[in-house]
Amino acid sequence: MKTLTCLTFALILLPAAAFAQTISPGDRERARTQNKLGWEDMQSEKWERAATSFQNAIDIDPLFEMPHYGLGRARMALKNYRGAIDAYVRCRDLYRAQAGKVFTNAQEAQRYRQDRLTEIDEQIRLLQTGPQTPQRMDMLRQIQNVRRDVQESMQRGNNMSIESSVPAYVSLALGSAYFRSGQFVDAEREYKIAIASDPRAGEAHNNLAVVFFETNRIAEAEASVKEAKKAGYKVNPQLEQAIKERKK
């Protein structure tokens, strides 16, 4: 049977020294400008220009997570799946590196959180413009959850460590890049990580169902479709029909 492609969207580690790099507020602001341009180009489907803007942001501030994610999205649109994997892995590693980060004082930690809120608010604004596809709305929900967590952390006030995890949408995107590259084992792992982070990630359940179908695990595929629909995701009817036919 022809491979279903109802998905919408070698571990590369950043050098340890990169995480110790200090970025000035001016550099981060210039990087934000390039990141914003990249997302605007994505909305206009100007994939090459978007990739250039995201790379510009990364060149200015290699520790800024969102341009790495944006670069992965642009490369996926350009069918450069290997390049997309590299960008998503770097994005994931940056989020992992932030977990447990300790600042020298509470004021420094609060400034970091305020900068995060500024970046998240800009991403929310961009997601709220343009067509509201199920994928865009799900990512918006996840980013709003991240914003809530950062806001609650700020309200606690004197905590000098950063509670951070890899957002589900990053793991989901990485899984899709692996899937497009035919790396089903890696895709399955990342989809499961996305679901563990956010059980309501309907697209991750849907995409996991595709992996199960392609690897002939029909009972698991059927169960994942049910979870996707429970989360409110509109499952491709062709996938459901294919699962039914494979069960015969």
NORLINVEN-V493010 format. One record per residue. RES is the residue in one small letter. PHI is phi as a letter, one per 40 degrees, with the letter a starting at -180 (none if undefined). NEAR is the number of other ideal C-beta (glycine too) atoms within 8 Angstrom. Layout:
res phi near
RES PHI NEAR
RES PHI NEAR
This chain:
res phi near
m none 4
k c 3
t c 5
l c 11
t b 4
c c 9
l c 9
t c 7
f b 9
a none 3
l d 4
i b 8
l b 6
l c 11
p d 5
a d 6
a c 6
a c 9
f c 9
a c 6
q c 8
t b 4
i b 9
s c 6
p d 5
g c 6
d c 10
r c 12
e c 8
r c 10
a c 15
r c 13
t c 9
q c 14
n c 15
k c 10
l c 9
g c 17
w c 12
e c 9
d c 12
m c 14
q c 9
s c 6
e f 6
k c 8
w c 11
e c 8
r c 8
a c 16
a d 13
t c 8
s c 13
f c 16
q c 10
n c 9
a c 17
i c 13
d c 6
i c 10
d b 12
p c 8
l c 9
f c 16
e c 9
m c 10
p c 16
h c 15
y c 14
g c 15
l c 15
g c 16
r c 13
a c 15
r c 13
m c 15
a c 10
l c 9
k g 6
n c 8
y c 11
r c 7
g c 8
a c 16
i d 15
d d 9
a c 13
y c 15
v c 12
r c 11
c c 14
r d 12
d c 10
l c 13
y c 14
r c 9
a c 9
q c 8
a c 10
g g 7
k d 9
v b 6
f c 11
t c 4
n a 7
a c 10
q c 6
e c 10
a c 13
q c 10
r c 8
y c 10
r c 12
q c 9
d c 9
r c 9
l c 12
t d 9
e c 11
i c 12
d c 9
e c 10
q c 11
i c 12
r d 8
l c 11
l c 10
q c 6
t c 6
g g 5
p c 4
q c 5
t c 7
p d 9
q c 9
r c 11
m c 9
d c 13
m c 10
l c 11
r c 9
q c 13
i c 14
q c 9
n c 9
v c 10
r c 12
r d 8
d c 9
v c 12
q c 9
e c 8
s c 11
m c 11
q c 6
r c 7
g g 7
n c 5
n c 8
m c 10
s b 9
i b 13
e c 8
s a 9
s a 7
v c 10
p d 11
a d 13
y c 13
v c 13
s c 16
l c 16
a c 15
l c 14
g d 18
s c 14
a c 15
y c 13
f c 14
r c 11
s c 9
g g 5
q c 8
f c 11
v c 6
d c 9
a c 14
e d 13
r d 9
e c 13
y c 16
k c 9
i c 11
a c 15
i c 13
a c 6
s c 11
d a 10
p c 6
r c 7
a c 16
g c 14
e c 13
a c 15
h c 16
n c 16
n c 15
l c 13
a c 17
v c 14
v c 13
f c 13
f c 15
e c 9
t b 8
n g 6
r b 8
i c 11
a c 6
e c 9
a c 13
e c 11
a c 8
s c 13
v c 15
k c 8
e c 10
a c 14
k c 10
k c 6
a c 11
g g 6
y c 12
k c 4
v c 11
n c 9
p d 6
q c 8
l c 15
e c 10
q c 8
a c 11
i c 14
k c 8
e c 7
r c 10
k c 7
k c 4
